[in-house]
Amino acid sequence: MKARIYITLKTGVLDPQGKAVHHALGALGFEEAQDVRQGKYIEMEVADGTPRARVEEMCERLLANTVIENYRVELDGETALGDQGA
């Protein structure tokens, strides 16, 4: 089963990489890009029947820094849930 994990910085946390991308887009003539926030995407295969809570535990313990990051987990066959760690 495939797990997709989206990790983003919490609102209010500075994002220097996002700012650099925003600046570069403007320099290339893409002024319509008003703000850029950069994150991480992790895709992993987990054993069929792995509970969502187990994948969230992976996020809490290793994949996301929940002090400054939110994460969202999508599992094949499930509907997406909102961000965790908010």
N, C-alpha and C positions, 0 to 999 in steps of 0.2 A: 504494500500500500504506500502511496506517495504522500508525504507531508510537505507542505509549503509553509515557510515561516518568513514573515515580513517584519523587519525590525527598523524602527524609526526613532529619531531623537524626540524626546518629549518637548512640548511647547515651552519656549523660554530658554532652552539649552542652545548655546551658540553652535553654529554649524559652519566652520571655516571652509570645509570642502564644498558645501552648497553655495557659499558666497563666491568661491573661486569659479565654480561652474557658471553661476549667474553672471559674473563679470565677463567671463569668456564668451558666453552667449551674446551679451550686449556688444562686445568688441567685434563679433562676427555679424552683427546687424540684426540680431533677434531681440529687438527691444521689447517685444510683447511678453517676453518671459519676465514676470514681475517679481518672482521669488522662487528660490530653489532650495529644497531640503533633500539631503542625500541620506540613503539608508542602506540596509543590507537585505539580501534575499537568499534564503537557504532552502534547498530542496533536498530531501533525503527519503530513502526507501526505509520503511519500518515494517515489521512483521504484520501480516494481516491481523486485524482485531486489536491492534495496539490502542489502548484507550487514549483519548485526547489528553487526559490529566497526565499521562506519562510523557507525552511530547511537551506539554507545558512545563513539566518538571525539568526537562532537558533545557528549555529556554531559561528558566529561573536560575538553574545552577551553573550553566556554562554559556549558552548561546547569546543571551542578552544581558546587558548591564542594566538591571531594572531601576537603578538609581537615576539614570539619565535616559533610558530607552524604554519604549513601548514595543510590544510584539503582538502579532496576530498569527494564529495557526489556522491553516486550512488542511483538512484531510480529505482524500478522495472519497466521494460519496456523501460528504456532509456539506451543509450550507456554511458559508463563512460567518464567523462570529466577530464581534468588535475587538478593538485593541485590548490587550492585557497590560497590567503594570501601570495603569494610569493613576 
